[in-house]
Amino acid sequence: MPSDSTRRIRELEDRVESLEALRDTLLEALEATETYAWEWDIESDTVDRHPAFETLFGVDATELEPIFENFIERVHTAYREDVVEAFERAIDEGSSYHVRYPLTLDDEEIWLEGQGEVVLNDDGTPERIVGTTRRIPEPEDT
């Protein structure tokens, strides 16, 4: 008869296997929908990105540092203020945001839809934003 420790180790190994399978499924779904997930640490201005970021958007992620400044410079000027305001409002209110905008990558302009949620630390200060960004067709009302 296996010991309690052996049983617990097996349970944990099974749980890890389940989580790895779930992760793989989620990554496949993100890639299939041309979506990437990310987490932005507001204070350090660093972003942890979905592994397919570079493939989806054809850009070396290291070229985008510092994150927010470089990102905003690539947003079409007609939409830049709206995107900045959406982020600022979400951070100020500790809430969510949802934006659609064209982004310039090399000589190509692509349309993106982004949404995310501000995560507050224990004292209620915005700490990070978690979200997704996905490629979308150019909206007909542009």
BAFI-3210 file (N, C-alpha, C; in Angstrom, 3 decimals, decimal comma, padded with zeros to 6 digits):
// residues 142
n [1|2|3|4|5|6|7|8|9|10|11|12|13|14|15|16|17|18|19|20|21|22|23|24|25|26|27|28|29|30|31|32|33|34|35|36|37|38|39|40|41|42|43|44|45|46|47|48|49|50|51|52|53|54|55|56|57|58|59|60|61|62|63|64|65|66|67|68|69|70|71|72|73|74|75|76|77|78|79|80|81|82|83|84|85|86|87|88|89|90|91|92|93|94|95|96|97|98|99|100|101|102|103|104|105|106|107|108|109|110|111|112|113|114|115|116|117|118|119|120|121|122|123|124|125|126|127|128|129|130|131|132|133|134|135|136|137|138|139|140|141|142]
n.u [000,852|000,620|002,313|001,104|002,538|003,496|001,089|000,208|002,190|001,700|-000,878|-000,269|001,443|-000,392|-002,082|-000,366|000,103|-002,505|-002,811|-000,768|-001,753|-004,081|-002,916|-001,574|-003,769|-005,013|-002,979|-002,923|-005,496|-005,260|-003,341|-004,740|-006,734|-005,402|-004,540|-002,973|-001,897|-001,104|000,750|001,159|003,443|002,979|004,584|007,312|007,252|007,291|006,553|005,085|004,746|002,589|003,885|003,710|003,752|005,706|005,506|002,815|002,658|004,843|007,194|010,124|010,027|011,757|012,311|010,342|010,713|011,035|007,953|005,180|005,549|006,720|004,771|002,552|003,563|003,365|000,683|-001,862|-002,032|-004,570|-005,978|-004,543|-004,818|-007,289|-006,655|-004,637|-006,154|-008,017|-006,402|-005,361|-007,715|-008,633|-006,526|-006,653|-009,206|-009,064|-010,095|-011,534|-010,618|-011,312|-010,387|-010,106|-007,932|-005,691|-002,430|000,942|003,269|006,390|006,120|003,456|000,021|-001,974|-005,055|-006,100|-007,622|-007,952|-008,247|-008,550|-007,809|-007,297|-005,211|-005,239|-003,059|-002,678|-003,231|-004,886|-003,757|-003,065|-001,388|-000,731|-001,649|-003,656|-004,267|-005,609|-004,744|-005,795|-005,664|-007,761|-010,180|-010,132|-012,268|-015,480|-016,527|-014,542]
n.v [-001,180|002,201|004,961|007,883|010,100|009,247|008,914|011,561|012,801|011,574|012,584|015,310|015,226|014,360|016,552|018,583|017,616|017,855|020,643|021,445|020,386|021,916|024,474|024,136|023,804|026,316|027,992|027,086|027,876|030,664|031,170|030,223|032,111|034,401|035,890|037,386|037,006|039,024|040,577|043,495|045,077|047,843|049,658|048,930|049,028|046,789|043,989|040,838|038,536|036,551|033,642|033,582|036,144|037,509|036,096|036,462|039,239|039,944|041,192|041,866|041,405|042,664|045,031|046,711|048,002|051,010|049,806|051,059|053,635|053,010|051,384|053,186|055,050|053,621|053,386|054,566|058,035|059,258|057,734|057,571|059,260|058,367|055,717|056,080|057,485|055,489|053,573|055,186|055,923|053,402|052,689|054,815|054,375|051,787|049,768|048,105|048,039|048,631|048,660|049,571|049,801|051,039|049,811|050,456|048,414|047,939|048,468|048,075|048,411|047,291|046,184|046,151|044,740|045,386|044,340|044,514|044,223|046,109|045,280|045,500|046,219|045,158|047,514|048,889|050,190|050,575|047,918|046,184|045,319|042,987|041,381|040,920|040,979|041,162|040,458|042,073|042,440|045,365|047,802|048,549|051,050|052,992]
n.w [000,000|-000,930|000,594|002,406|001,537|-000,958|-002,327|-002,313|-003,838|-006,306|-006,803|-007,056|-009,286|-011,225|-011,224|-012,133|-014,712|-015,776|-015,677|-017,424|-019,824|-020,088|-020,324|-022,789|-024,501|-024,224|-025,261|-027,913|-028,697|-028,492|-030,489|-032,737|-032,981|-033,545|-031,337|-028,548|-025,204|-022,393|-019,721|-018,023|-016,038|-014,303|-012,785|-013,295|-016,020|-017,704|-019,775|-019,794|-022,215|-024,338|-025,857|-028,701|-029,650|-031,273|-033,692|-034,395|-034,786|-036,244|-035,271|-033,398|-030,052|-028,258|-029,468|-028,720|-026,317|-024,379|-023,139|-023,137|-024,305|-026,805|-027,911|-028,086|-029,904|-032,235|-032,696|-034,803|-035,458|-035,399|-033,619|-031,345|-029,019|-027,981|-027,295|-025,355|-023,432|-022,743|-021,447|-019,360|-017,997|-017,144|-015,423|-013,548|-012,480|-011,680|-013,271|-016,163|-019,686|-023,170|-026,460|-029,944|-032,672|-035,243|-035,901|-036,624|-038,123|-039,215|-042,588|-042,704|-041,871|-039,302|-037,840|-034,481|-031,572|-028,257|-024,895|-021,375|-017,842|-014,939|-012,271|-008,857|-006,073|-002,601|-001,173|-002,822|-004,975|-008,431|-009,900|-011,996|-015,371|-016,926|-019,982|-023,326|-026,781|-030,082|-033,584|-035,903|-038,560|-040,632|-039,375|-040,769|-040,412|-040,433]
ca.u [000,000|001,441|002,249|000,400|003,441|003,505|-000,222|000,176|003,061|000,955|-001,950|000,349|001,901|-001,593|-002,558|000,567|-000,185|-003,760|-002,555|000,019|-002,665|-004,931|-002,065|-001,364|-005,035|-005,194|-002,007|-003,404|-006,661|-004,759|-002,715|-005,767|-007,539|-004,472|-004,649|-001,922|-002,177|000,034|000,630|002,010|003,779|002,909|005,713|008,578|006,990|007,712|005,420|005,272|003,885|002,305|005,045|003,538|003,688|006,557|004,962|001,535|002,761|006,003|008,115|010,942|009,482|012,742|012,271|009,237|011,034|010,082|006,714|004,040|005,961|006,932|003,452|001,735|004,129|002,952|-000,762|-002,171|-002,229|-005,992|-006,531|-003,591|-005,378|-008,329|-006,009|-004,003|-007,229|-008,603|-005,473|-005,297|-008,983|-008,637|-005,580|-007,197|-010,410|-008,845|-011,164|-011,168|-010,628|-011,545|-010,061|-009,796|-007,055|-004,699|-001,054|001,907|004,396|007,190|005,376|002,091|-000,881|-002,911|-006,040|-006,076|-008,610|-007,351|-009,056|-007,828|-008,297|-006,278|-005,135|-004,799|-002,356|-003,454|-003,680|-005,771|-002,980|-002,895|-000,094|-000,486|-002,809|-003,642|-005,172|-005,380|-004,790|-005,971|-005,816|-009,144|-010,297|-010,359|-013,700|-016,102|-016,905|-013,364]
ca.v [000,000|003,404|005,853|009,149|010,947|008,739|009,260|013,021|013,087|011,169|013,570|016,540|014,966|014,349|017,945|019,278|017,137|018,495|022,067|021,555|020,134|023,105|025,531|023,864|024,090|027,773|028,551|026,764|028,726|032,018|031,200|030,014|033,325|035,517|036,638|037,109|037,429|039,732|041,147|044,687|045,594|049,286|050,368|048,664|049,159|045,566|043,166|039,406|038,290|035,241|033,254|033,768|037,577|037,873|035,478|037,084|040,629|040,139|042,160|041,378|042,025|043,525|046,332|047,495|048,577|050,841|049,246|051,917|054,682|052,424|050,941|054,345|055,641|052,807|053,553|055,631|059,297|059,563|056,899|057,557|059,879|057,476|054,558|056,561|057,781|054,226|053,019|056,071|055,806|052,096|052,749|055,741|053,808|050,389|049,066|047,453|048,882|047,940|049,596|049,091|050,816|050,570|049,846|050,359|047,492|048,106|049,250|047,542|048,842|046,231|046,579|045,348|044,958|045,053|044,497|044,061|044,566|046,575|044,501|046,362|045,542|045,079|048,832|049,480|050,884|049,778|047,242|045,616|045,140|041,739|041,557|040,247|041,787|040,270|041,082|042,110|043,088|046,811|048,071|049,191|052,421|053,848]
ca.w [000,000|-001,006|001,753|002,171|000,749|-002,327|-002,898|-002,506|-004,977|-007,511|-006,998|-007,555|-010,648|-012,068|-011,311|-013,025|-016,070|-016,191|-015,905|-018,648|-020,943|-020,187|-020,865|-024,207|-025,185|-024,252|-026,206|-029,256|-028,963|-028,727|-031,808|-033,758|-033,100|-033,689|-030,091|-027,587|-023,835|-021,831|-018,386|-017,963|-014,714|-014,514|-012,163|-013,993|-017,450|-018,397|-020,191|-019,994|-023,370|-024,920|-026,670|-030,145|-029,949|-032,407|-034,903|-034,734|-035,186|-037,097|-034,680|-032,294|-028,844|-027,599|-030,136|-028,187|-025,017|-023,294|-023,654|-023,453|-025,247|-028,118|-028,375|-028,459|-031,119|-033,385|-032,898|-035,757|-034,728|-035,243|-032,546|-030,243|-027,813|-027,449|-026,677|-024,118|-022,480|-022,273|-020,457|-018,193|-017,273|-016,475|-014,313|-012,534|-011,859|-011,310|-013,991|-017,410|-020,880|-024,438|-027,531|-031,299|-033,238|-036,203|-035,413|-037,707|-037,950|-040,427|-043,591|-042,729|-040,814|-038,939|-036,846|-033,264|-030,522|-026,976|-023,692|-020,201|-016,507|-014,005|-011,035|-007,760|-004,986|-001,361|-000,701|-003,821|-006,004|-009,645|-009,911|-013,306|-016,238|-017,683|-021,095|-024,598|-027,992|-031,231|-034,898|-036,391|-039,866|-040,530|-039,206|-041,923|-040,081|-040,252]
c.u [000,898|001,248|001,467|001,241|003,448|002,201|-000,290|001,040|002,361|-000,164|-001,387|000,857|000,730|-002,107|-001,673|000,299|-001,467|-003,557|-001,737|-000,845|-003,585|-004,145|-001,878|-002,618|-005,260|-004,226|-002,421|-004,589|-006,221|-004,148|-003,753|-006,596|-006,687|-004,576|-003,405|-002,324|-000,914|-000,291|001,644|002,199|003,913|004,146|007,015|008,466|007,570|006,476|005,872|004,257|003,686|003,458|004,908|003,487|004,460|006,027|003,685|001,693|004,026|006,993|008,881|010,494|010,476|012,798|011,214|009,499|011,438|008,690|005,682|004,403|006,076|005,627|002,650|002,263|003,700|001,447|-000,975|-002,535|-003,693|-006,617|-005,706|-004,183|-006,446|-007,722|-005,356|-005,069|-007,853|-007,714|-005,461|-006,560|-009,041|-007,704|-006,126|-008,362|-010,208|-009,855|-010,635|-011,123|-010,880|-011,307|-009,848|-009,000|-006,157|-003,300|-000,133|003,048|005,157|006,398|003,914|001,281|-001,868|-003,870|-006,011|-007,241|-007,959|-008,339|-008,299|-008,433|-007,119|-006,360|-004,540|-004,018|-003,206|-003,948|-004,514|-005,064|-002,865|-001,476|000,270|-001,788|-002,620|-004,647|-004,835|-005,436|-004,927|-006,098|-007,276|-009,134|-010,506|-011,855|-014,249|-016,421|-015,703|-013,244]
c.v [001,244|004,275|007,119|010,080|010,531|009,080|010,757|013,424|012,722|012,154|014,863|016,368|014,948|015,770|018,762|018,884|017,771|019,966|022,294|021,335|021,339|024,268|025,346|024,178|025,591|028,435|028,283|027,641|030,164|032,122|031,079|031,269|034,582|036,479|036,372|037,678|038,077|040,230|042,278|045,100|047,100|049,998|050,162|048,849|047,979|044,731|041,722|039,017|036,808|034,882|033,519|035,231|037,930|037,313|036,190|038,480|040,950|041,159|041,487|042,121|042,944|044,904|047,252|048,072|050,032|050,577|050,290|052,989|054,133|051,949|052,130|055,011|054,885|052,886|054,733|056,901|059,637|058,804|056,964|058,108|058,991|056,276|054,963|056,815|056,506|053,591|053,874|055,961|054,487|052,100|053,635|055,133|052,385|049,492|048,402|048,480|047,983|048,961|048,846|050,196|050,200|050,763|049,672|049,440|047,487|048,968|048,855|048,137|047,707|046,779|045,599|045,708|044,503|045,227|043,928|044,598|045,010|045,730|045,405|045,562|045,623|046,429|049,582|050,262|049,995|049,225|046,741|045,572|043,796|041,884|040,689|041,279|040,813|041,077|040,997|042,697|044,589|047,058|048,841|050,653|053,353|054,865]
c.w [000,000|000,241|001,385|001,302|-000,709|-003,029|-003,219|-003,699|-006,273|-007,822|-007,587|-008,978|-011,622|-012,273|-012,244|-014,474|-016,609|-016,507|-017,168|-019,884|-021,160|-020,784|-022,359|-025,024|-025,304|-025,229|-027,644|-029,634|-029,243|-030,122|-032,918|-033,991|-033,257|-032,504|-029,265|-026,242|-023,284|-020,431|-018,282|-016,514|-014,870|-013,985|-012,931|-015,503|-018,219|-018,700|-020,356|-021,063|-023,653|-025,849|-028,170|-030,559|-031,214|-033,719|-035,338|-035,312|-035,972|-036,567|-033,548|-031,042|-028,158|-028,236|-029,527|-026,802|-025,214|-023,848|-024,074|-024,472|-026,662|-028,737|-028,894|-029,726|-032,364|-033,659|-033,846|-034,986|-034,498|-034,068|-031,271|-028,947|-027,170|-026,723|-025,350|-023,059|-021,919|-021,209|-019,187|-017,339|-016,502|-015,269|-013,194|-011,765|-011,350|-011,992|-015,255|-018,545|-022,092|-025,542|-028,844|-031,971|-034,306|-035,619|-036,602|-037,306|-039,259|-041,407|-043,660|-041,580|-040,555|-037,900|-035,688|-032,363|-029,225|-025,851|-022,517|-018,929|-015,654|-012,743|-009,967|-006,732|-003,718|-000,853|-001,742|-004,920|-007,236|-009,725|-011,308|-014,089|-016,930|-018,816|-022,280|-025,708|-029,144|-032,498|-035,297|-037,804|-039,643|-040,409|-040,415|-041,677|-039,873|-041,349]
res [m|p|s|d|s|t|r|r|i|r|e|l|e|d|r|v|e|s|l|e|a|l|r|d|t|l|l|e|a|l|e|a|t|e|t|y|a|w|e|w|d|i|e|s|d|t|v|d|r|h|p|a|f|e|t|l|f|g|v|d|a|t|e|l|e|p|i|f|e|n|f|i|e|r|v|h|t|a|y|r|e|d|v|v|e|a|f|e|r|a|i|d|e|g|s|s|y|h|v|r|y|p|l|t|l|d|d|e|e|i|w|l|e|g|q|g|e|v|v|l|n|d|d|g|t|p|e|r|i|v|g|t|t|r|r|i|p|e|p|e|d|t]
***
